[in-house]
Amino acid sequence: MREISSDTRWHIAARSASSLPVLYAVVFRGRMGEECDHLVEEVWCQVGGEVQEIAKGLNLPVTPAERLAASLLEIARTLFGPEFRGEILDLSPDRAVILMNRCPFLIRTREMGVNSSVVFNPCLAFCISATETLHKDYSVRFIRAMCMGDRNCEIRMARKDLLEKDTDLAA
């Protein structure tokens, strides 16, 4: 048996992991209807809650906001593959924006012929949970989402007190 490179193994594992939100929608929704959505969100909140160990192991920074956003993006790439592509906009030490222009979840929905909106809630649940796990004072708001028909994803990250006060951020 030939040796499989670690890079090839990672690509295979990440592709499989990025298929999970789509498979949940196909299998669970097909059997349980929309009532499964809350359960699927809980699963992705748990996945997001596990990112602290990855951040520690990779020595990823969680402050200021721009570095927290970059760490979240790096963790998503580690778990779900290099198909995540985007940039981080540094607005201030307390606020940043992740602009995504490529997403493996969206790619998997297209490959499987599934409506892309099924990945929005799992992704949102993961991003909120992961962000709040990495830094308890921060959270995210989705302003745009490719899976909902937008040209790109715009994820605003800020300290929670800023998100609550600033209606522009909370939109």
C-alpha positions as CSV (number, residue, x, y, z in Angstrom):
1,M,0.0,0.0,0.0
2,R,1.4,3.4,-0.9
3,E,1.8,6.3,1.5
4,I,-0.7,9.1,1.3
5,S,0.8,12.5,1.9
6,S,-0.5,14.5,4.9
7,D,-1.5,17.3,2.5
8,T,-3.7,14.8,0.5
9,R,-5.2,13.4,3.7
10,W,-6.0,17.0,4.9
11,H,-7.7,17.8,1.6
12,I,-9.8,14.6,1.8
13,A,-10.8,15.1,5.4
14,A,-11.6,18.8,4.9
15,R,-13.7,18.0,1.8
16,S,-15.6,15.5,3.9
17,A,-16.0,17.9,6.8
18,S,-17.3,20.7,4.5
19,S,-20.0,18.2,3.2
20,L,-21.5,17.7,6.7
21,P,-23.8,20.7,6.8
22,V,-25.2,19.7,3.4
23,L,-25.6,16.1,4.4
24,Y,-27.4,17.1,7.6
25,A,-29.9,19.0,5.6
26,V,-30.4,16.2,3.1
27,V,-30.7,13.4,5.6
28,F,-32.3,15.0,8.6
29,R,-34.6,17.4,6.9
30,G,-35.7,14.6,4.6
31,R,-36.8,12.6,7.6
32,M,-37.7,15.2,10.2
33,G,-38.6,18.3,8.2
34,E,-37.7,21.8,9.3
35,E,-37.9,20.8,13.0
36,C,-34.4,19.3,12.6
37,D,-32.9,22.8,12.0
38,H,-32.5,23.6,15.7
39,L,-30.7,20.2,16.3
40,V,-28.4,20.9,13.4
41,E,-27.6,24.3,14.8
42,E,-26.8,22.8,18.2
43,V,-24.3,20.4,16.6
44,W,-22.5,23.3,14.8
45,C,-22.5,25.3,18.1
46,Q,-20.7,22.4,19.7
47,V,-18.2,22.2,16.8
48,G,-17.6,25.9,17.2
49,G,-17.1,25.3,20.9
50,E,-14.2,23.0,20.2
51,V,-12.0,25.5,18.4
52,Q,-10.1,26.7,21.5
53,E,-7.8,23.7,21.4
54,I,-7.0,24.4,17.8
55,A,-6.2,28.0,18.5
56,K,-4.0,27.1,21.4
57,G,-2.2,24.4,19.5
58,L,-1.5,26.8,16.6
59,N,-0.7,29.8,18.9
60,L,-3.4,31.8,17.1
61,P,-4.0,35.3,18.5
62,V,-7.4,36.4,19.7
63,T,-6.9,40.2,20.1
64,P,-7.3,42.7,18.6
65,A,-10.4,42.1,16.5
66,E,-8.5,41.9,13.2
67,R,-6.4,39.0,14.6
68,L,-9.4,37.3,16.1
69,A,-11.0,37.4,12.7
70,A,-7.9,36.1,11.0
71,S,-7.7,33.3,13.5
72,L,-11.3,32.3,12.9
73,L,-10.7,32.2,9.2
74,E,-7.5,30.1,9.7
75,I,-9.4,27.7,11.9
76,A,-12.2,27.4,9.3
77,R,-9.6,26.6,6.7
78,T,-7.9,24.0,9.0
79,L,-11.2,22.2,9.6
80,F,-13.0,22.6,6.3
81,G,-10.2,23.2,3.8
82,P,-8.4,25.7,1.6
83,E,-11.6,26.5,-0.4
84,F,-12.4,29.2,2.2
85,R,-11.0,32.4,0.6
86,G,-11.5,35.9,1.9
87,E,-9.9,38.9,3.4
88,I,-10.0,40.7,6.8
89,L,-10.7,44.4,7.0
90,D,-9.3,46.0,10.2
91,L,-11.8,48.7,11.3
92,S,-10.4,49.3,14.8
93,P,-8.9,47.3,17.7
94,D,-12.5,46.3,18.6
95,R,-14.0,45.7,15.2
96,A,-13.2,43.8,12.0
97,V,-14.9,42.5,8.9
98,I,-14.4,39.1,7.2
99,L,-15.2,39.3,3.5
100,M,-15.5,35.8,2.1
101,N,-15.5,35.3,-1.7
102,R,-15.2,31.5,-1.7
103,C,-16.8,28.9,0.6
104,P,-16.5,25.1,0.6
105,F,-20.0,24.7,2.1
106,L,-21.5,26.6,-0.9
107,I,-19.3,24.5,-3.3
108,R,-20.6,21.3,-1.7
109,T,-24.3,22.4,-2.1
110,R,-23.7,23.0,-5.8
111,E,-21.9,19.6,-6.2
112,M,-24.8,17.8,-4.5
113,G,-27.5,19.8,-6.2
114,V,-29.0,21.1,-2.9
115,N,-30.4,24.6,-2.3
116,S,-27.5,26.6,-0.9
117,S,-29.5,28.2,1.9
118,V,-29.3,25.0,3.9
119,V,-25.8,25.8,5.0
120,F,-26.5,29.3,6.3
121,N,-27.8,28.4,9.8
122,P,-25.0,25.8,10.5
123,C,-22.4,28.3,9.3
124,L,-23.8,31.1,11.4
125,A,-24.0,28.8,14.5
126,F,-20.4,27.7,14.0
127,C,-19.1,31.3,13.5
128,I,-20.9,32.7,16.5
129,S,-19.9,29.8,18.8
130,A,-16.3,29.7,17.6
131,T,-15.9,33.5,17.9
132,E,-17.3,33.5,21.4
133,T,-15.3,30.5,22.4
134,L,-12.1,32.2,21.2
135,H,-12.9,35.5,23.0
136,K,-15.9,35.7,25.3
137,D,-16.2,39.5,24.7
138,Y,-16.7,39.2,20.9
139,S,-19.3,38.0,18.6
140,V,-20.2,38.2,14.9
141,R,-23.1,39.3,12.7
142,F,-23.7,38.2,9.2
143,I,-24.5,41.1,6.9
144,R,-24.3,39.2,3.6
145,A,-24.1,35.5,2.8
146,M,-23.3,33.9,-0.5
147,C,-25.5,30.9,0.3
148,M,-28.5,33.3,0.6
149,G,-27.7,34.8,-2.9
150,D,-25.3,37.6,-2.1
151,R,-22.1,38.1,-4.1
152,N,-19.9,37.5,-1.0
153,C,-20.2,36.9,2.7
154,E,-19.7,39.9,5.0
155,I,-19.2,38.9,8.6
156,R,-18.8,41.7,11.1
157,M,-16.9,40.9,14.2
158,A,-16.9,43.2,17.2
159,R,-17.0,43.4,21.0
160,K,-20.4,42.4,22.1
161,D,-21.1,45.7,23.8
162,L,-20.5,47.4,20.5
163,L,-22.7,45.0,18.6
164,E,-25.5,45.7,21.0
165,K,-25.2,49.5,20.9
166,D,-24.4,50.1,17.2
167,T,-27.4,49.5,15.0
168,D,-25.2,49.5,11.9
169,L,-23.2,46.6,13.3
170,A,-26.2,44.7,14.6
171,A,-28.0,44.9,11.2
